[in-house]
Amino acid sequence: MSVLEQIAAQRFVAILRRPVDLDAIAAELVEAGIQVLEITLDTPDALDAIADWRERATVIAGTVRTVGDAEAAVDAGARAVVSPVTVRDILDWCSERDVPVVPGALTPTEVETAWQLGASMVKVFPAGLGGPTYVRSLLGPLSDVPLIVTGGVTPENAPEFLAAGAVAVGADSSRARAVFEAVRVGA
């Protein structure tokens, strides 16, 4: 199963951004059934963590802001790259290497631009600003764009984001288990 299929099937991505003990938290999340871990590159020793966890979970790299970040993450074993913004050079680099790429966007113009530049999925960030109603509105004219929503996702609104049409939601490690349980119950 491809990483994109795993994200769509799981409907959830756990985001590990600078956790106090990445290994302990990752182990707990995988034990709970979470299969996709996003390790952000602003986490200390992120590349080592990606290399360490790539055999135990589907690991994607987050907070990828340059082509150098993307290359280092993929070399470490990341199966996809996620960015908080849309950077054409990153999308081009990933496209040339068949690496799934999920750039961040917020406005309809940004979402469409990311999609036209070759995004595999588009991350609506920060989704909490507009909530599920905003995602539903985005998907009216942009129904062919698979959206992952992050930033402000809670156990209460995660099922609503999915019902609004998001392919998946992402939450940081502090609330990942609770959001994942809400996604499973709401599925």
C-alpha positions as protocol buffer text, in pm:
chain_id: "A"
residue {
  index: 1
  type: MET
  ca { x: 0 y: 0 z: 0 }
}
residue {
  index: 2
  type: SER
  ca { x: 136 y: 342 z: -91 }
}
residue {
  index: 3
  type: VAL
  ca { x: 185 y: 608 z: 173 }
}
residue {
  index: 4
  type: LEU
  ca { x: -104 y: 807 z: 26 }
}
residue {
  index: 5
  type: GLU
  ca { x: -331 y: 503 z: 45 }
}
residue {
  index: 6
  type: GLN
  ca { x: -224 y: 448 z: 406 }
}
residue {
  index: 7
  type: ILE
  ca { x: -305 y: 807 z: 498 }
}
residue {
  index: 8
  type: ALA
  ca { x: -646 y: 780 z: 330 }
}
residue {
  index: 9
  type: ALA
  ca { x: -720 y: 445 z: 495 }
}
residue {
  index: 10
  type: GLN
  ca { x: -606 y: 554 z: 842 }
}
residue {
  index: 11
  type: ARG
  ca { x: -766 y: 901 z: 802 }
}
residue {
  index: 12
  type: PHE
  ca { x: -514 y: 1023 z: 1058 }
}
residue {
  index: 13
  type: VAL
  ca { x: -152 y: 1136 z: 1083 }
}
residue {
  index: 14
  type: ALA
  ca { x: 24 y: 1176 z: 1418 }
}
residue {
  index: 15
  type: ILE
  ca { x: 256 y: 1478 z: 1410 }
}
residue {
  index: 16
  type: LEU
  ca { x: 563 y: 1451 z: 1629 }
}
residue {
  index: 17
  type: ARG
  ca { x: 697 y: 1805 z: 1668 }
}
residue {
  index: 18
  type: ARG
  ca { x: 971 y: 1836 z: 1928 }
}
residue {
  index: 19
  type: PRO
  ca { x: 829 y: 1582 z: 2174 }
}
residue {
  index: 20
  type: VAL
  ca { x: 1017 y: 1538 z: 2500 }
}
residue {
  index: 21
  type: ASP
  ca { x: 1082 y: 1167 z: 2433 }
}
residue {
  index: 22
  type: LEU
  ca { x: 1015 y: 1090 z: 2067 }
}
residue {
  index: 23
  type: ASP
  ca { x: 1087 y: 718 z: 2094 }
}
residue {
  index: 24
  type: ALA
  ca { x: 851 y: 666 z: 2387 }
}
residue {
  index: 25
  type: ILE
  ca { x: 572 y: 867 z: 2227 }
}
residue {
  index: 26
  type: ALA
  ca { x: 617 y: 703 z: 1886 }
}
residue {
  index: 27
  type: ALA
  ca { x: 608 y: 359 z: 2048 }
}
residue {
  index: 28
  type: GLU
  ca { x: 289 y: 447 z: 2235 }
}
residue {
  index: 29
  type: LEU
  ca { x: 122 y: 578 z: 1920 }
}
residue {
  index: 30
  type: VAL
  ca { x: 218 y: 275 z: 1711 }
}
residue {
  index: 31
  type: GLU
  ca { x: 100 y: 47 z: 1993 }
}
residue {
  index: 32
  type: ALA
  ca { x: -236 y: 230 z: 1981 }
}
residue {
  index: 33
  type: GLY
  ca { x: -268 y: 140 z: 1611 }
}
residue {
  index: 34
  type: ILE
  ca { x: -149 y: 464 z: 1453 }
}
residue {
  index: 35
  type: GLN
  ca { x: 40 y: 369 z: 1138 }
}
residue {
  index: 36
  type: VAL
  ca { x: 149 y: 707 z: 994 }
}
residue {
  index: 37
  type: LEU
  ca { x: 393 y: 924 z: 1189 }
}
residue {
  index: 38
  type: GLU
  ca { x: 501 y: 1267 z: 1069 }
}
residue {
  index: 39
  type: ILE
  ca { x: 834 y: 1358 z: 1227 }
}
residue {
  index: 40
  type: THR
  ca { x: 894 y: 1729 z: 1183 }
}
residue {
  index: 41
  type: LEU
  ca { x: 1241 y: 1841 z: 1081 }
}
residue {
  index: 42
  type: ASP
  ca { x: 1247 y: 2103 z: 1358 }
}
residue {
  index: 43
  type: THR
  ca { x: 1262 y: 1814 z: 1606 }
}
residue {
  index: 44
  type: PRO
  ca { x: 1611 y: 1753 z: 1748 }
}
residue {
  index: 45
  type: ASP
  ca { x: 1774 y: 1459 z: 1568 }
}
residue {
  index: 46
  type: ALA
  ca { x: 1475 y: 1433 z: 1333 }
}
residue {
  index: 47
  type: LEU
  ca { x: 1668 y: 1259 z: 1056 }
}
residue {
  index: 48
  type: ASP
  ca { x: 1796 y: 993 z: 1297 }
}
residue {
  index: 49
  type: ALA
  ca { x: 1441 y: 944 z: 1425 }
}
residue {
  index: 50
  type: ILE
  ca { x: 1310 y: 902 z: 1071 }
}
residue {
  index: 51
  type: ALA
  ca { x: 1579 y: 640 z: 1003 }
}
residue {
  index: 52
  type: ASP
  ca { x: 1506 y: 463 z: 1334 }
}
residue {
  index: 53
  type: TRP
  ca { x: 1128 y: 449 z: 1290 }
}
residue {
  index: 54
  type: ARG
  ca { x: 1097 y: 379 z: 918 }
}
residue {
  index: 55
  type: GLU
  ca { x: 1087 y: 1 z: 975 }
}
residue {
  index: 56
  type: ARG
  ca { x: 819 y: 17 z: 1247 }
}
residue {
  index: 57
  type: ALA
  ca { x: 577 y: 270 z: 1099 }
}
residue {
  index: 58
  type: THR
  ca { x: 508 y: 469 z: 787 }
}
residue {
  index: 59
  type: VAL
  ca { x: 720 y: 776 z: 847 }
}
residue {
  index: 60
  type: ILE
  ca { x: 679 y: 1102 z: 665 }
}
residue {
  index: 61
  type: ALA
  ca { x: 886 y: 1416 z: 716 }
}
residue {
  index: 62
  type: GLY
  ca { x: 717 y: 1737 z: 823 }
}
residue {
  index: 63
  type: THR
  ca { x: 821 y: 2101 z: 825 }
}
residue {
  index: 64
  type: VAL
  ca { x: 1013 y: 2051 z: 501 }
}
residue {
  index: 65
  type: ARG
  ca { x: 1095 y: 2402 z: 381 }
}
residue {
  index: 66
  type: THR
  ca { x: 1381 y: 2353 z: 133 }
}
residue {
  index: 67
  type: VAL
  ca { x: 1493 y: 2105 z: -131 }
}
residue {
  index: 68
  type: GLY
  ca { x: 1785 y: 2021 z: 99 }
}
residue {
  index: 69
  type: ASP
  ca { x: 1536 y: 1932 z: 374 }
}
residue {
  index: 70
  type: ALA
  ca { x: 1341 y: 1710 z: 133 }
}
residue {
  index: 71
  type: GLU
  ca { x: 1654 y: 1533 z: 11 }
}
residue {
  index: 72
  type: ALA
  ca { x: 1786 y: 1472 z: 364 }
}
residue {
  index: 73
  type: ALA
  ca { x: 1448 y: 1342 z: 481 }
}
residue {
  index: 74
  type: VAL
  ca { x: 1406 y: 1103 z: 187 }
}
residue {
  index: 75
  type: ASP
  ca { x: 1765 y: 983 z: 228 }
}
residue {
  index: 76
  type: ALA
  ca { x: 1684 y: 910 z: 595 }
}
residue {
  index: 77
  type: GLY
  ca { x: 1383 y: 701 z: 489 }
}
residue {
  index: 78
  type: ALA
  ca { x: 1084 y: 934 z: 484 }
}
residue {
  index: 79
  type: ARG
  ca { x: 817 y: 803 z: 246 }
}
residue {
  index: 80
  type: ALA
  ca { x: 669 y: 1147 z: 181 }
}
residue {
  index: 81
  type: VAL
  ca { x: 738 y: 1508 z: 263 }
}
residue {
  index: 82
  type: VAL
  ca { x: 502 y: 1763 z: 416 }
}
residue {
  index: 83
  type: SER
  ca { x: 555 y: 2138 z: 416 }
}
residue {
  index: 84
  type: PRO
  ca { x: 372 y: 2416 z: 600 }
}
residue {
  index: 85
  type: VAL
  ca { x: 377 y: 2616 z: 273 }
}
residue {
  index: 86
  type: THR
  ca { x: 389 y: 2560 z: -102 }
}
residue {
  index: 87
  type: VAL
  ca { x: 742 y: 2580 z: -241 }
}
residue {
  index: 88
  type: ARG
  ca { x: 767 y: 2510 z: -615 }
}
residue {
  index: 89
  type: ASP
  ca { x: 1126 y: 2380 z: -592 }
}
residue {
  index: 90
  type: ILE
  ca { x: 1024 y: 2117 z: -336 }
}
residue {
  index: 91
  type: LEU
  ca { x: 730 y: 2005 z: -548 }
}
residue {
  index: 92
  type: ASP
  ca { x: 953 y: 1985 z: -858 }
}
residue {
  index: 93
  type: TRP
  ca { x: 1223 y: 1788 z: -671 }
}
residue {
  index: 94
  type: CYS
  ca { x: 968 y: 1543 z: -532 }
}
residue {
  index: 95
  type: SER
  ca { x: 795 y: 1504 z: -868 }
}
residue {
  index: 96
  type: GLU
  ca { x: 1124 y: 1421 z: -1041 }
}
residue {
  index: 97
  type: ARG
  ca { x: 1183 y: 1144 z: -784 }
}
residue {
  index: 98
  type: ASP
  ca { x: 825 y: 1014 z: -746 }
}
residue {
  index: 99
  type: VAL
  ca { x: 819 y: 1119 z: -380 }
}
residue {
  index: 100
  type: PRO
  ca { x: 472 y: 1207 z: -253 }
}
residue {
  index: 101
  type: VAL
  ca { x: 457 y: 1571 z: -142 }
}
residue {
  index: 102
  type: VAL
  ca { x: 195 y: 1744 z: 70 }
}
residue {
  index: 103
  type: PRO
  ca { x: 240 y: 2122 z: 71 }
}
residue {
  index: 104
  type: GLY
  ca { x: 51 y: 2351 z: 304 }
}
residue {
  index: 105
  type: ALA
  ca { x: -210 y: 2601 z: 189 }
}
residue {
  index: 106
  type: LEU
  ca { x: -498 y: 2794 z: 337 }
}
residue {
  index: 107
  type: THR
  ca { x: -682 y: 2998 z: 75 }
}
residue {
  index: 108
  type: PRO
  ca { x: -855 y: 2859 z: -234 }
}
residue {
  index: 109
  type: THR
  ca { x: -585 y: 3017 z: -451 }
}
residue {
  index: 110
  type: GLU
  ca { x: -310 y: 2854 z: -246 }
}
residue {
  index: 111
  type: VAL
  ca { x: -483 y: 2514 z: -254 }
}
residue {
  index: 112
  type: GLU
  ca { x: -530 y: 2531 z: -631 }
}
residue {
  index: 113
  type: THR
  ca { x: -173 y: 2652 z: -685 }
}
residue {
  index: 114
  type: ALA
  ca { x: -33 y: 2362 z: -481 }
}
residue {
  index: 115
  type: TRP
  ca { x: -251 y: 2114 z: -672 }
}
residue {
  index: 116
  type: GLN
  ca { x: -154 y: 2257 z: -1012 }
}
residue {
  index: 117
  type: LEU
  ca { x: 216 y: 2238 z: -916 }
}
residue {
  index: 118
  type: GLY
  ca { x: 184 y: 1863 z: -857 }
}
residue {
  index: 119
  type: ALA
  ca { x: 93 y: 1814 z: -492 }
}
residue {
  index: 120
  type: SER
  ca { x: -4 y: 1458 z: -402 }
}
residue {
  index: 121
  type: MET
  ca { x: -245 y: 1595 z: -140 }
}
residue {
  index: 122
  type: VAL
  ca { x: -275 y: 1945 z: 5 }
}
residue {
  index: 123
  type: LYS
  ca { x: -248 y: 2024 z: 374 }
}
residue {
  index: 124
  type: VAL
  ca { x: -494 y: 2289 z: 489 }
}
residue {
  index: 125
  type: PHE
  ca { x: -306 y: 2469 z: 764 }
}
residue {
  index: 126
  type: PRO
  ca { x: -405 y: 2605 z: 1007 }
}
residue {
  index: 127
  type: ALA
  ca { x: -745 y: 2444 z: 960 }
}
residue {
  index: 128
  type: GLY
  ca { x: -870 y: 2556 z: 1299 }
}
residue {
  index: 129
  type: LEU
  ca { x: -907 y: 2910 z: 1165 }
}
residue {
  index: 130
  type: GLY
  ca { x: -1201 y: 2819 z: 945 }
}
residue {
  index: 131
  type: GLY
  ca { x: -1307 y: 2487 z: 1088 }
}
residue {
  index: 132
  type: PRO
  ca { x: -1502 y: 2214 z: 910 }
}
residue {
  index: 133
  type: THR
  ca { x: -1735 y: 2464 z: 743 }
}
residue {
  index: 134
  type: TYR
  ca { x: -1436 y: 2624 z: 571 }
}
residue {
  index: 135
  type: VAL
  ca { x: -1309 y: 2286 z: 448 }
}
residue {
  index: 136
  type: ARG
  ca { x: -1655 y: 2206 z: 310 }
}
residue {
  index: 137
  type: SER
  ca { x: -1656 y: 2544 z: 132 }
}
residue {
  index: 138
  type: LEU
  ca { x: -1308 y: 2484 z: -15 }
}
residue {
  index: 139
  type: LEU
  ca { x: -1413 y: 2146 z: -148 }
}
residue {
  index: 140
  type: GLY
  ca { x: -1718 y: 2291 z: -324 }
}
residue {
  index: 141
  type: PRO
  ca { x: -1519 y: 2415 z: -623 }
}
residue {
  index: 142
  type: LEU
  ca { x: -1204 y: 2212 z: -547 }
}
residue {
  index: 143
  type: SER
  ca { x: -1365 y: 1871 z: -496 }
}
residue {
  index: 144
  type: ASP
  ca { x: -1088 y: 1687 z: -680 }
}
residue {
  index: 145
  type: VAL
  ca { x: -816 y: 1803 z: -438 }
}
residue {
  index: 146
  type: PRO
  ca { x: -750 y: 1558 z: -152 }
}
residue {
  index: 147
  type: LEU
  ca { x: -710 y: 1762 z: 166 }
}
residue {
  index: 148
  type: ILE
  ca { x: -539 y: 1678 z: 493 }
}
residue {
  index: 149
  type: VAL
  ca { x: -625 y: 1923 z: 769 }
}
residue {
  index: 150
  type: THR
  ca { x: -390 y: 2015 z: 1054 }
}
residue {
  index: 151
  type: GLY
  ca { x: -355 y: 2295 z: 1303 }
}
residue {
  index: 152
  type: GLY
  ca { x: -642 y: 2318 z: 1548 }
}
residue {
  index: 153
  type: VAL
  ca { x: -770 y: 1962 z: 1506 }
}
residue {
  index: 154
  type: THR
  ca { x: -927 y: 1830 z: 1827 }
}
residue {
  index: 155
  type: PRO
  ca { x: -1112 y: 1512 z: 1925 }
}
residue {
  index: 156
  type: GLU
  ca { x: -1434 y: 1712 z: 1900 }
}
residue {
  index: 157
  type: ASN
  ca { x: -1386 y: 1853 z: 1550 }
}
residue {
  index: 158
  type: ALA
  ca { x: -1185 y: 1573 z: 1382 }
}
residue {
  index: 159
  type: PRO
  ca { x: -1496 y: 1375 z: 1279 }
}
residue {
  index: 160
  type: GLU
  ca { x: -1651 y: 1700 z: 1152 }
}
residue {
  index: 161
  type: PHE
  ca { x: -1348 y: 1775 z: 933 }
}
residue {
  index: 162
  type: LEU
  ca { x: -1372 y: 1426 z: 785 }
}
residue {
  index: 163
  type: ALA
  ca { x: -1746 y: 1460 z: 732 }
}
residue {
  index: 164
  type: ALA
  ca { x: -1675 y: 1791 z: 555 }
}
residue {
  index: 165
  type: GLY
  ca { x: -1465 y: 1599 z: 301 }
}
residue {
  index: 166
  type: ALA
  ca { x: -1108 y: 1599 z: 431 }
}
residue {
  index: 167
  type: VAL
  ca { x: -920 y: 1281 z: 341 }
}
residue {
  index: 168
  type: ALA
  ca { x: -742 y: 1281 z: 677 }
}
residue {
  index: 169
  type: VAL
  ca { x: -667 y: 1492 z: 982 }
}
residue {
  index: 170
  type: GLY
  ca { x: -340 y: 1543 z: 1163 }
}
residue {
  index: 171
  type: ALA
  ca { x: -277 y: 1625 z: 1527 }
}
residue {
  index: 172
  type: ASP
  ca { x: 33 y: 1678 z: 1735 }
}
residue {
  index: 173
  type: SER
  ca { x: 155 y: 1411 z: 1972 }
}
residue {
  index: 174
  type: SER
  ca { x: -2 y: 1576 z: 2278 }
}
residue {
  index: 175
  type: ARG
  ca { x: -351 y: 1497 z: 2150 }
}
residue {
  index: 176
  type: ALA
  ca { x: -282 y: 1234 z: 1885 }
}
residue {
  index: 177
  type: ARG
  ca { x: -433 y: 937 z: 2069 }
}
residue {
  index: 178
  type: ALA
  ca { x: -752 y: 1122 z: 2158 }
}
residue {
  index: 179
  type: VAL
  ca { x: -797 y: 1252 z: 1802 }
}
residue {
  index: 180
  type: PHE
  ca { x: -719 y: 909 z: 1657 }
}
residue {
  index: 181
  type: GLU
  ca { x: -984 y: 750 z: 1883 }
}
residue {
  index: 182
  type: ALA
  ca { x: -1237 y: 1013 z: 1775 }
}
residue {
  index: 183
  type: VAL
  ca { x: -1157 y: 940 z: 1411 }
}
residue {
  index: 184
  type: ARG
  ca { x: -1200 y: 564 z: 1466 }
}
residue {
  index: 185
  type: VAL
  ca { x: -1526 y: 605 z: 1653 }
}
residue {
  index: 186
  type: GLY
  ca { x: -1660 y: 851 z: 1396 }
}
residue {
  index: 187
  type: ALA
  ca { x: -1562 y: 632 z: 1099 }
}
